[in-house]
Each structure stands twice: as structure tokens, then as C-alpha cells.
Amino acid sequence: MGRVALAIAPLWLVWSLAVSPSLPLPVRAVIVAISALALISPAEALIVVALITPMGDLIGIGMEAPIRIAEAVVVAFFAGWLLRPVLNHKIGPSPTMPVRYAAWGLGAIVLASVAVQALHLRWTTPGGWMLASSVLQHAYFDVVGGDPIGAINGARLLEGLGLSAAVVVLLRRKPMLAVWLPEALAVGCVAAAAAALLLWWGIALPAVLARHALIGDRIVAHVSDLNAAGSYFALLLCLAAGMAARERSSKRIGWSAVTASALVGLWLCTSRSATAAALLAVATAASWSMTRHWSRQHRYRLLALVVIVIAVVSFGLERQRENDPTYRGTDFRIQFAETSYRMIRARPWFGIGVGQYYPTSPLFFTPPLALAYGAENAHNYFLQLAAAIGMVGFTAYAILLAATAWLVARRLAGAPEDYRLLGLAAGVAAFLLTCVTGHPLLVNEVAYPFWIAAGLLLALSSPGRVDVGAGRTIVRMTPKRAAFAAGLLLLAVSVPIRAREPLPRATRTRAIDGLYEWERGTDGRRYRRTDEYASVFVEGSPRWAEIPMRAPMADGETPVGVVISVEGNRGQRWLIGNEWTSVRIQLPPSKSPALNVRRINIKTDRPQSAAARLPRNTRAVGVLIGESVVPTG
């Protein structure tokens, strides 16, 4: 009954695709066929998932299907597989209790987060609740669909955990999956690299060519996120290298070709973080392999030396880039980290809500980030996850990673010549390293292959046991199970309580709005000085706002240029002189209506120097702004 209950949501979503008149018939047929195959032969269906998901975006563009093909394929697999009972008794891998409990706990926390947001929307915004229901019923898979309650983002994480679990369970029944899954992932890698090469030569679908024209010199075809593509190729590079070392004869040649394709893909997308992660992972794995006959103490010393050398080289290259006046990457990443820290402080235990980092980010951004992005993800998946599901959820995620790493380390220590396992471990580690500077797990076509590889790594590292199958068993309530059940009960009880909490609000600090304290001029007008970058928050949903501005100037100075933008849209430039000027800004519809606040971002081209009411010297400021005026009707 438990599997049937888990299958209800996937079945409902697959049915919505099957009867959708807006989808081409071939797309609907493929989705239904995958569900049927998963019901009849789930191992083969999992191979199909591994083959299709990396190219899901290109397939959707080619078939003119306005849905997320990769996610539709994964959900179709679950719809069929979960309906199939587990019958056969087989010996196979069984992850340890910390892995299982952490995975179930993480899934429960994500579901609770979605429930909290759904209840909050229902109680506070009836119109928003109807929008959320419409999204779930009719537009869940839409490429441009909204996600007001975080259901799509939460489902992506649950689907990833489910794929890893499926690999472990199905490997018990069909051990050949340990051979077939790497080969299926390799096919996707070759296809992605080939598509990038064709794009380099100017051969691609019109939509892909148009997308590339906006990117610039860096080249990737199968996804739109260049750094996520780098994470994908880093994962497959390590896996293919390990398989090439493991195989012999013609198979080694084939895997060497896959390794070359991953290198080509990594080179074309020019992801520095992915390249550094792949280099570190490959160097560490190679050192481990070459020193397998050394004593443990000497091996650890060599590994430490390799890591230190690569870290020093990377640090030197980063410092060289920082000296480039046009490069702002490091400064922006520091500001992103500060933004994430402010979010975590606002909701430390259970977070601001899964899927809410992007729409909520304008409330916590520094003014330069707000002007440059409007709204954006964290550029650090771990910080984004901690902000979204809080420290409770992140702890479960950290336990899952640490417990899996412990299993892998023990297995590698006992089988140092298992190059398949070594390549998988290096690839998964490289991918996770790129999560420190990016968010590849938010890109379906990249995330699903990772979860499949991670599931295979877990299966090959876990100890074996007899699977009891679908036979009736007696579950004994041990203290650990009782504690876990109590935790789930407390989590469920917390849902309606958390749903009553108000949404995060903008904190008016200089780090966020770039404004000094209020002052009063000789004419009695109240004003505030701005930094070079500043922001004004407007409550509600007015159509426009009026901001008085003035730039104190000495005789002979020219007016100061001020760029003003809203919601990340292209800014408009104004010239502000020594007299007060009212600047009217048209406000577009909010991208996050539930927040009920708009952020107007200001950048001064030539910051002025004004006397501070502080001891010593002067301070650099932008312009003076008065009290904002907004329509009341």
C-alpha cells in the first residue's frame, strides 16, 4: 500500500500529460510508453531514463513540446515502477541506517515545507491558492510555469532521491545495471558533447542558436546553464576515466572516446569551477590508485600534498583574475554568501521555504546584486538549500552525504583496484565541489544523471543483505525507529504553526538598501544620502513611484548620471543636478506577488564626496533622495 500511495502523484501528473491536447501526440506516447515499460520491466525503463534525461531540453525543443521533458520522463518512470510490487528475494546492496533515515527525513522536510507554503497561501492569498492549484493541475511541467508553493523545486529534490533509491533497489534484482547504467550515461555525454561541437560549427536548432547568441563565446547546447553543463561533464569525465582504466581491449577504446568527449564538452563550456573540480578529483583519484600498495600514512600525506598544490595554484589564478578591474566574480560571490547568511538568520530552523530563494532574494540582496540581477539563485547550492529548508533540513542532507562518503571510503579502502567505483566517487565528488560555486542540481538535465550516478555509487559501496521483498514482515519499534517516528510527528505538527508565520520582510539596513540615516535640510525637507548603489523599497503593488533626488555639486560641475531599474529590468538613465528633481518610475507587475513589495535599484555614475556627521574626513555618497510618493488609489 505504501508504494501505491507514493505512486498517486506521479500517476496523476502522467495522466495530465497523456490527455493534454496542447502536447504533440509523439510526446504523449513516449511518456505513456515509459510508464508502461517501468511497470513491466523497471530496470530497462531506468536505462531509458538515463539515456533521455541529459538531452531532455534539446528533445523538447526539437519536438516543439513546451514542457520539461526530462522531468516528465522521470515522473513517468516513477508512475510505473511504484505500482509494481517487489516480489523476488535477492541478495543485494543495503545502505546503512544513517543513509536511509537521512534520506527519508530530508524527503519529509521538503514535503512539509511545500505544505507550509500551500497552507500559508490558502490562508493569506485566496487568489494565489487558486493559482497554485492551477499550476499543479494544468501546468506543472510547463517550461515557463510558476512555482508559488515550491512544489516543482521540492519535487526535483524528491525525484533525485527517488532515482538514487531506484538504482539501489533495482540493482538487487538485476546486477547488470552496474554495467548498463554507466554505458547509458556515457551515451548521453557523447551526445551532449557532439551537440556542443555542432553548435560551435553553427549547426543547431534555431532556438539553440538564438540562446547561444545571448551567451557569447562559451558553448553548450544541451542546457542553458554553462556552469551546470561543466558540472555534468566533470562528473562524466571522472566516470569515463575510471571505466577506461577498468575495461580491456575494445571497451577501453570506447570509454577512452567517452573521456575525450567529456573533455571536449568541458573545454567548450569553459567553466572554471568545473575544470578545477575535475582536476582536483582526477588528481586525487590517480594518486590514490598509484599508491595503493603504500602504507596508509604515506598515502594520506601524498593526497594532502596534491590537494594543497592544487589549492595554491587555484588561489593564485583567482588572485590574478581579481586584479582584472573588469572582473567582479569574487566580489559578487561574497555578496551572494552574505545574502544567504541573512536568509538563514531570518528563518534558521526550517528556512524560508523550498523554492523560495529566488523570489525572496530581492529582500536580502546587497544593492549591487539587486541592480545586476533583480532576483537570482545563490550561486552556492549548499547555502541555497540551507536557506530554503533551514538548518534542520540541511543537517539531514549533510548526514546523507557524510554517511554515503563513509561507505565509499570503506569500500575503496578494501578494494583499491575497483576503478569503476573510484571513477564514480571522483565524479560525484567533483560534481559536489561545483555546488560550492554554482547550483547544478537546479538544472534537471544535469541533476538527474548525477542522482543516478550517486545511486550507483551508493549501491556499489553498501554492504549486502537479503531483500525481504513484498513478504509480510514484523517491524519492531526500536529506540532509533521510535525517535525517528517522533521526529516525523513533530514535523507534521509544526506545519500549521509555521504556516501562520508572516513572510520575511525587507530589513532596512545599509548593507541591504545602501542608505544613510535620515537628515533634514535647511529648507525643512527630509532626505537620505545614498551609497554608489542603493535601493528603495515600495510596499504594495502601485503602478508607479516618484522619488525626489538631488546631487550636491560645486560650481562648474556637470549633473550626475543615475541609473534606475526595477525587478532586474534594464535600467533607465537620469541626469540629476543641484536642484530637487522628482523622478517617476513605472513599476512592472511583481514577480512574487506574495511578498507585496517592490525594490527600486539606484546606481550613481559619479559618486560625490559629502561631509559626514561623523568625526573625521568625508564619505563617498551617491545622491540625496527624499521621501517617496506612490499612488494611493
C-alpha positions in Angstrom: 0.0 0.0 0.0 2.9 2.4 0.7 4.2 2.1 -2.9 0.7 2.7 -4.3 0.3 5.8 -2.1 3.6 7.1 -3.4 2.5 6.5 -7.0 -0.6 8.6 -6.7 1.0 11.9 -7.5 3.2 10.6 -10.4 0.2 8.8 -11.9 -1.9 12.0 -11.7 0.8 14.1 -13.4 1.4 11.5 -16.1 -2.4 11.4 -16.8 -2.5 15.2 -17.1 0.2 14.9 -19.8 -1.5 12.0 -21.6 -4.8 13.8 -22.0 -3.3 17.3 -22.7 -4.4 18.5 -26.2 -1.6 21.0 -26.3 1.2 18.4 -26.4 2.2 16.7 -29.7 1.0 13.1 -29.9 4.5 11.6 -30.1 5.5 13.3 -26.8 2.4 11.9 -25.0 3.0 8.4 -26.5 6.6 8.4 -25.2 5.6 9.4 -21.7 2.9 6.7 -21.5 5.3 4.1 -23.0 7.9 4.8 -20.4 5.3 4.4 -17.6 4.2 1.1 -19.2 7.8 -0.1 -19.5 8.6 0.8 -15.9 5.6 -1.3 -14.8 6.7 -4.3 -16.9 10.5 -4.1 -16.7 11.7 -1.3 -14.4 15.4 -1.9 -14.9 15.1 -1.3 -18.6 13.0 1.8 -18.0 15.7 3.2 -15.7 18.2 2.8 -18.6 15.8 4.7 -20.8 15.6 7.5 -18.2 19.4 7.6 -18.0 19.6 7.9 -21.8 16.9 10.6 -22.3 17.2 12.9 -19.3 20.6 14.6 -20.3 19.1 15.6 -23.6 15.7 16.5 -22.4 15.9 20.2 -23.2 17.1 19.5 -26.8 14.4 16.9 -27.3 11.7 19.3 -26.1 13.0 22.0 -28.4 13.2 19.6 -31.3 9.7 18.2 -30.8 8.3 21.7 -30.0 7.0 20.4 -26.7 6.6 23.3 -24.1 7.3 21.0 -21.2 10.2 19.9 -19.1 10.9 16.6 -21.0 13.5 15.3 -18.5 11.2 15.7 -15.5 8.2 14.2 -17.4 10.3 11.1 -18.2 11.4 10.7 -14.6 7.8 11.1 -13.2 6.6 8.6 -15.8 9.2 6.1 -14.6 8.0 6.5 -11.0 4.4 6.2 -12.0 5.0 2.7 -13.4 7.7 1.5 -11.1 5.9 2.3 -7.8 2.9 0.3 -9.0 5.0 -2.8 -9.4 5.3 -4.9 -6.2 8.7 -6.0 -5.1 8.4 -9.8 -5.1 11.7 -11.6 -5.6 14.1 -12.4 -2.7 17.6 -11.3 -3.8 20.8 -10.6 -2.1 21.9 -7.1 -2.8 23.2 -3.8 -1.5 21.5 -2.3 1.5 22.5 1.3 2.6 23.2 1.7 6.3 20.6 3.2 8.7 22.0 6.8 8.7 21.7 6.9 4.9 18.2 5.6 4.9 16.9 7.7 7.8 18.6 10.9 6.5 17.1 10.4 3.0 13.6 9.8 4.4 14.0 12.7 6.8 15.1 15.0 4.1 12.2 14.0 1.9 9.7 14.6 4.8 11.2 18.0 5.5 10.8 19.0 1.8 7.2 17.8 1.8 6.5 19.7 5.0 8.0 22.9 3.5 5.7 22.7 0.5 2.7 22.0 2.8 3.6 25.1 4.9 3.7 27.3 1.8 0.5 25.9 0.4 -1.4 26.5 3.7 0.1 30.0 4.1 -1.0 30.9 0.5 -4.5 29.5 1.2 -5.0 31.4 4.4 -3.5 34.7 3.2 -4.0 34.9 -0.5 -7.0 33.1 -1.9 -6.2 34.1 -5.4 -2.7 32.8 -5.0 -4.1 29.5 -3.8 -6.2 29.2 -6.9 -3.1 30.0 -9.0 -1.1 27.2 -7.2 -3.9 24.7 -7.8 -4.0 25.6 -11.5 -0.2 25.2 -11.8 -0.3 21.8 -10.2 -3.3 20.6 -12.2 -2.6 22.0 -15.7 0.9 23.5 -15.9 3.2 21.5 -13.7 5.6 20.5 -16.5 5.5 23.9 -18.3 8.9 25.3 -19.1 7.8 28.8 -18.0 5.4 27.7 -15.3 5.4 29.4 -11.9 6.1 27.7 -8.6 4.2 29.6 -5.9 4.4 26.9 -3.2 7.8 25.4 -4.1 6.2 22.1 -5.4 8.3 22.0 -8.6 11.6 22.7 -6.8 10.7 20.3 -3.9 9.7 17.6 -6.4 13.1 17.9 -8.1 14.9 17.0 -4.9 12.5 14.2 -4.1 12.8 12.8 -7.7 16.6 12.8 -7.3 16.4 10.9 -4.0 13.9 8.5 -5.6 16.2 7.9 -8.6 19.1 7.0 -6.3 16.8 4.7 -4.3 15.6 3.1 -7.5 19.1 2.3 -8.6 19.9 0.6 -5.3 16.6 -1.4 -5.3 16.7 -2.5 -8.9 20.4 -3.4 -8.7 19.4 -6.1 -6.3 17.2 -7.8 -8.9 19.4 -7.0 -11.9 23.1 -6.7 -11.1 23.8 -5.9 -14.8 22.6 -2.4 -14.1 26.1 -1.7 -12.7 27.3 -2.2 -16.3 24.3 -0.7 -18.2 23.9 2.5 -16.3 27.4 3.8 -16.8 27.1 3.0 -20.5 23.7 4.8 -20.7 25.2 7.9 -19.0 28.2 7.7 -21.4 25.8 7.8 -24.4 24.3 11.0 -23.0 27.7 12.5 -22.5 28.8 11.8 -26.1 25.5 13.2 -27.4 25.9 16.4 -25.3 29.5 16.9 -26.5 28.5 16.3 -30.1 25.7 18.8 -29.9 28.1 21.4 -28.4 30.6 20.7 -31.3 27.9 21.1 -33.9 26.8 24.4 -32.2 30.5 25.5 -32.4 30.3 25.0 -36.1 27.0 26.9 -36.3 24.8 23.8 -36.7 21.9 23.6 -34.2 18.2 24.2 -33.9 17.1 27.8 -34.3 16.1 28.1 -30.6 19.5 26.8 -29.6 21.3 29.2 -31.9 19.3 32.1 -30.5 20.1 31.1 -27.0 23.8 30.8 -27.8 23.8 34.3 -29.3 22.9 35.6 -25.8 25.6 33.7 -24.1 28.7 34.7 -26.0 31.9 32.7 -26.7 31.2 29.8 -24.3 29.5 26.9 -25.9 27.0 24.4 -24.6 23.9 23.1 -26.4 22.0 20.6 -24.2 21.3 23.0 -21.4 21.2 26.8 -20.9 23.3 26.9 -17.8 27.0 26.9 -18.7 28.4 26.1 -15.3 25.8 23.3 -14.7 27.0 21.8 -18.0 30.5 22.0 -16.7 29.5 20.1 -13.6 27.9 17.4 -15.8 31.0 17.0 -18.0 33.2 16.9 -14.9 31.1 14.0 -13.5 31.2 12.0 -16.7 34.9 12.7 -17.3 35.8 11.0 -14.0 33.3 8.2 -14.5 34.6 7.5 -18.0 38.2 7.6 -17.0 37.5 5.1 -14.2 35.7 2.8 -16.7 38.6 3.1 -19.2 41.0 2.0 -16.5 38.8 -0.9 -15.6 38.0 -2.3 -19.0 40.2 -4.0 -21.5 40.5 -4.2 -25.3 37.8 -2.6 -27.4 35.8 -1.5 -24.4 38.7 0.5 -23.1 38.9 2.3 -26.5 35.2 3.1 -26.3 35.5 4.5 -22.8 38.6 6.5 -23.8 36.4 8.1 -26.5 33.8 8.9 -23.9 36.5 10.5 -21.8 37.6 12.6 -24.8 34.0 13.7 -25.4 33.7 14.8 -21.8 37.0 16.8 -22.1 35.7 18.4 -25.3 32.4 19.4 -23.5 34.3 20.8 -20.5 36.6 22.8 -22.8 33.8 24.3 -24.8 31.7 25.4 -21.9 34.7 27.0 -20.2 33.5 26.5 -16.7 36.5 27.4 -14.4 34.9 25.9 -11.3 34.1 22.6 -13.1 37.6 22.4 -14.6 39.2 23.0 -11.2 36.9 20.4 -9.5 37.6 17.8 -12.2 41.3 18.4 -12.0 41.3 18.0 -8.2 39.1 14.9 -8.4 41.2 13.2 -11.1 44.5 14.1 -9.4 43.2 12.7 -6.1 41.9 9.5 -7.6 45.1 9.0 -9.6 47.2 9.5 -6.5 45.0 7.0 -4.6 45.3 4.4 -7.4 49.0 4.7 -7.9 49.8 4.5 -4.2 47.5 1.6 -3.4 50.5 -0.5 -2.2 51.8 2.2 0.1 51.1 2.4 3.8 48.0 4.4 4.8 50.2 7.1 6.4 52.2 7.7 3.3 49.1 7.7 1.1 47.3 10.3 3.2 50.4 12.6 3.1 50.6 12.4 -0.7 46.9 13.1 -1.0 47.2 16.1 1.3 50.1 17.4 -0.8 48.1 17.0 -4.0 45.2 18.9 -2.5 47.5 21.7 -1.2 49.3 22.1 -4.5 46.0 22.4 -6.5 44.6 24.7 -3.9 47.6 27.0 -4.1 47.6 27.1 -7.9 43.8 27.8 -7.9 44.2 30.6 -5.3 47.0 32.1 -7.4 44.9 32.1 -10.6 41.9 33.6 -8.7 44.0 36.4 -7.3 45.3 37.1 -10.9 41.7 37.4 -12.0 40.8 39.6 -9.1 43.5 42.1 -10.3 41.5 42.5 -13.5 39.4 45.6 -13.0 36.6 44.2 -15.2 36.2 41.0 -13.1 33.7 41.1 -10.3 33.0 37.4 -9.8 34.7 37.0 -6.4 33.1 40.2 -5.0 29.7 39.1 -6.2 30.1 35.6 -4.8 30.9 37.1 -1.4 27.8 39.2 -1.6 25.7 36.1 -2.5 27.1 34.3 0.5 26.2 37.3 2.7 22.7 37.3 1.2 22.3 33.6 2.0 23.5 34.1 5.6 20.9 36.9 6.1 18.2 34.5 4.8 19.3 31.7 7.2 19.3 34.2 10.1 15.7 35.2 9.2 14.4 31.6 9.3 17.2 29.5 10.9 15.4 26.2 11.7 13.1 25.4 8.8 14.1 28.0 6.3 12.2 30.4 4.1 10.7 27.6 2.1 11.8 25.3 -0.6 11.8 27.0 -4.0 11.6 30.5 -2.4 15.2 31.6 -2.5 14.9 33.1 -6.0 11.7 35.1 -5.5 12.7 36.2 -2.0 16.3 37.2 -2.8 15.5 40.9 -3.5 14.6 41.3 0.1 18.1 40.3 1.2 20.4 41.3 -1.7 23.0 44.0 -1.4 22.3 46.9 -3.7 24.9 45.9 -6.4 23.4 42.4 -6.6 19.9 43.8 -6.8 20.8 46.1 -9.7 22.7 43.4 -11.5 20.3 40.5 -11.1 16.9 41.7 -9.7 16.4 38.2 -8.3 18.8 35.2 -8.5 19.8 31.9 -7.0 22.6 31.7 -4.5 25.5 30.5 -6.8 26.1 28.0 -4.0 23.7 25.1 -3.8 24.6 24.2 -0.2 23.9 27.7 1.1 20.7 27.9 -1.0 19.5 24.6 0.4 20.3 25.7 4.0 18.3 29.0 3.4 15.4 27.1 1.8 14.9 24.3 4.3 16.7 25.6 7.3 19.4 24.0 9.4 17.2 21.1 10.3 16.8 20.1 6.7 20.4 20.9 5.9 21.5 18.7 8.7 19.6 15.7 7.2 21.3 16.5 3.9 24.7 16.7 5.4 24.2 13.4 7.3 23.2 11.8 4.0 26.3 13.0 2.3 28.6 12.1 5.2 27.2 8.6 5.7 27.5 7.9 1.9 31.1 9.2 1.9 31.9 6.9 4.8 30.6 3.8 2.9 32.5 4.8 -0.2 35.7 5.4 1.8 35.4 2.0 3.5 34.7 0.2 0.2 37.7 1.9 -1.6 40.0 1.1 1.3 39.1 -2.6 0.9 39.1 -2.6 -2.9 41.6 0.0 -4.1 41.7 -1.5 -7.6 37.9 -1.1 -8.2 38.4 1.6 -10.9 34.7 1.8 -11.6 33.9 2.7 -8.0 36.9 5.1 -7.9 35.8 6.9 -11.1 32.2 7.2 -9.8 33.5 8.5 -6.4 35.7 11.1 -8.1 32.9 12.2 -10.5 30.3 12.6 -7.7 32.9 14.5 -5.6 33.8 16.8 -8.5 30.1 17.5 -9.1 29.5 18.3 -5.4 32.6 20.6 -5.4 31.0 22.6 -8.2 27.9 23.1 -6.0 30.0 25.4 -3.8 30.2 27.9 -6.6 27.0 27.1 -8.5 23.7 25.3 -8.5 23.8 22.4 -11.0 21.2 20.5 -9.0 18.6 23.1 -10.0 19.0 22.0 -13.7 17.0 18.9 -14.4 19.1 17.6 -17.3 22.2 17.8 -15.1 20.7 16.8 -11.8 19.1 13.5 -12.8 22.3 12.0 -14.2 24.0 13.0 -11.0 21.4 11.3 -8.8 21.6 8.1 -11.0 25.4 8.1 -10.6 25.2 8.8 -6.9 22.7 5.9 -6.5 25.1 3.6 -8.4 28.0 4.7 -6.2 25.9 4.1 -3.1 24.8 0.7 -4.3 28.3 -0.4 -5.1 29.6 0.8 -1.8 26.8 -0.6 0.5 27.1 -3.9 2.3 24.8 -6.7 1.0 21.8 -8.3 2.7 18.8 -10.4 1.8 15.9 -8.3 0.5 12.7 -9.5 2.2 10.7 -8.4 -0.9 6.9 -8.0 -0.6 6.6 -10.7 2.1 4.9 -9.8 5.3 7.3 -8.8 8.0 7.1 -7.6 11.6 8.5 -4.2 12.1 10.0 -3.9 15.6 9.9 -0.5 17.2 13.5 0.0 18.3 14.5 3.2 20.1 16.1 4.6 16.9 12.9 4.0 15.0 10.8 5.4 17.8 13.0 8.6 17.8 12.7 8.9 14.0 8.9 8.5 14.2 8.7 11.1 16.9 10.7 13.5 14.8 8.3 13.0 11.9 5.3 13.6 14.2 6.8 16.8 15.4 7.5 17.9 11.9 3.9 17.2 10.9 2.6 19.1 13.9 4.8 22.1 13.0 3.2 22.5 9.6 0.1 24.5 10.6 2.1 26.5 13.1 4.7 27.5 10.6 2.1 28.3 8.0 0.8 31.1 10.3 4.1 32.9 10.4 4.3 36.0 8.3 6.5 36.1 5.2 10.0 37.5 5.5 10.1 41.3 5.2 12.8 43.6 3.9 15.3 44.6 6.6 16.2 48.3 6.2 19.9 48.2 6.9 22.6 49.9 5.0 24.0 46.6 3.8 20.7 45.9 2.0 19.4 49.4 1.0 22.7 51.4 0.8 21.1 54.4 2.5 22.3 56.5 5.4 20.2 57.9 8.2 17.5 60.5 7.6 18.7 64.1 7.7 16.8 67.4 7.4 18.0 70.2 5.1 17.8 74.0 5.6 14.5 74.1 3.6 13.0 71.6 6.0 12.9 68.7 3.5 13.9 65.3 4.9 16.4 63.3 2.8 18.9 60.4 2.9 22.3 60.1 1.3 22.9 57.0 -0.8 26.0 55.0 -1.5 27.1 54.4 -5.0 24.5 51.6 -5.1 21.2 52.0 -3.2 17.7 50.7 -3.1 14.2 52.0 -2.2 11.5 49.5 -1.2 7.9 50.2 -2.1 5.2 48.4 -0.3 2.1 47.1 -2.1 1.6 46.9 -5.9 1.4 50.5 -7.1 1.8 51.3 -10.8 4.4 53.9 -10.3 6.6 55.6 -7.7 8.0 59.1 -7.5 11.4 59.7 -5.8 12.8 63.2 -5.3 16.5 63.4 -6.0 19.3 65.9 -5.8 23.1 65.8 -6.4 25.0 68.4 -4.4 27.6 69.9 -6.8 30.2 72.6 -6.8 30.2 75.4 -9.3 31.0 74.2 -12.8 30.3 70.5 -12.1 28.1 68.7 -14.6 24.9 66.8 -13.5 25.3 63.3 -12.1 24.1 60.3 -14.1 21.8 58.0 -12.2 20.7 54.6 -13.5 17.4 53.3 -12.0 16.0 49.8 -12.5 13.2 47.7 -11.1 12.9 43.9 -10.8 16.1 43.3 -12.7 14.8 45.1 -15.8 17.1 47.2 -18.0 17.8 50.5 -16.2 16.9 53.9 -17.3 19.5 56.8 -17.0 18.6 60.1 -15.5 20.7 63.3 -15.1 20.4 64.8 -11.6 21.5 68.3 -10.8 21.8 70.6 -7.8 18.0 71.2 -7.6 15.5 68.7 -6.3 14.1 66.6 -9.2 11.1 64.2 -8.9 11.9 61.0 -10.8 8.8 58.9 -11.7 9.5 55.2 -12.1 7.0 52.9 -13.8 6.7 49.6 -11.7 6.1 46.4 -13.6 4.0 43.6 -12.0 5.8 41.9 -9.2 7.5 38.6 -9.9 6.5 37.4 -6.5 3.0 38.9 -5.6 3.0 37.2 -2.2 5.9 39.3 -1.0 3.9 42.5 -1.7 7.0 44.7 -2.0 8.9 46.2 -4.9 12.6 47.1 -5.0 13.8 50.1 -6.9 17.6 50.0 -7.5 19.8 53.1 -8.0 23.4 53.4 -9.2 25.2 56.7 -9.3 27.7 57.1 -12.1 29.9 59.6 -10.3 29.7 59.3 -6.5 30.1 62.7 -4.7 32.0 63.4 -1.6 29.9 64.9 1.2 30.8 65.9 4.7 29.7 63.3 7.2 28.2 63.9 10.6 30.9 61.7 11.9 34.3 62.6 13.3 37.0 62.9 10.7 37.2 63.2 7.0 34.4 62.7 4.4 32.4 59.9 3.0 31.7 58.9 -0.6 28.0 59.1 -1.4 25.8 59.0 -4.5 22.9 61.4 -4.4 20.3 62.7 -1.9 16.8 61.2 -2.1 13.7 62.4 -0.4 10.5 60.7 0.7 9.0 58.5 -2.0 5.5 59.2 -3.3 3.2 56.4 -4.5 -0.4 56.4 -5.7 -2.9 55.5 -3.0 -5.8 54.5 -5.3 
